Amino acid sequence: MAWTVEFSSGAERQLRRLDPTTARRLGGYLRRLVAETTDPRERGKALTAAMTGLWRYRVGDYRLICQLLDQRLVVLVVRLGHRSRIY
């Protein structure tokens, strides 16, 4: 079974605020992440402390904060943004 990508409403707003080039780059990364791996945990890093249970993916200077929903095979993008403002 293949994983799919979904966005929270807040993440969709953050994506729309980005310039088109950066938005395409992040979207392309997510498509490759889902298409090329059988488990999204192979890439990225598990977060700790207050963000336990979430995963971070680096795309240049931008970060995608995601929740992996194993029961539905969904990568849910919770937040995204420049690394200086995301945490």
N, C-alpha and C positions, 0 to 999 in steps of 0.2 A: 504494500500500500504506500501511496505517496503522501507526503506532508503537503499542507497548503498554508498560505499566508493570509492572515486577517489583520485588520487595523482597528484599534480602539478609536472611539470618536475623537479623543484628544490627539492621538497620533495622526489621524487623518488631517486635522487642522494644522498640526505642526508641519506635515508634509506639504500641504498647500502653500504655506508661508515661505518655503524654500525656493531658491531660484530653480528654474526648470532643469538646468544641467545637473545640479546636485540631486534633485528629486529623481531624475532618470538613473543616476548612478546608484542611489540607494535601492531603487526598485529593481535594477539589474542585479545587484548583489543578492537581494532576497530571492529572485527567481533562480539564480545559480545555486544559492544555498539549498533551496528546496529540490531543485532538479538533480544536483550532483551528489547529494548525500542521502543515505538511508536514515541517518540520525543526526539532527541539527546540533547535537552536543559535540560532534566531532570538531566543529568550529566554534569559536566563541569561548566565553568564560563565564562560569557560574559566579553570581554576585553574592556578597555576604552581608552581615549586619542587618540593617533595616531593609535591605533589598533581597534577602534570602528567598530563593525560589525563582528568581529572575535570571536571565542570561543576557550578556552583553556581547554585541558584535561590533567590531571596528571596521569602518569604511573610511579610510583616510582620516580626516580630522573630525568625522562625525561618528556618533554612536547610536546604535539601535538597542533599546532595552526591550526584551521580549519575555513572554511567558510561554513555556512549552506545554501544550495540553495533549498529553499522551493518549488519552481515551479517544480523542477526536482526530489525532494526528494534525494538529494545528500549531503553527508558530504565530502567536498573537503579539503584534507589535504594540507595546504599551506606551512608550515614549521614544522620541528620536530628536536629535539636535546636535549642535556643535559640542565638542568635548568640554569646552570651557563652561558650558551652561547646563549640561545634562544631569549631573549628579547633584 
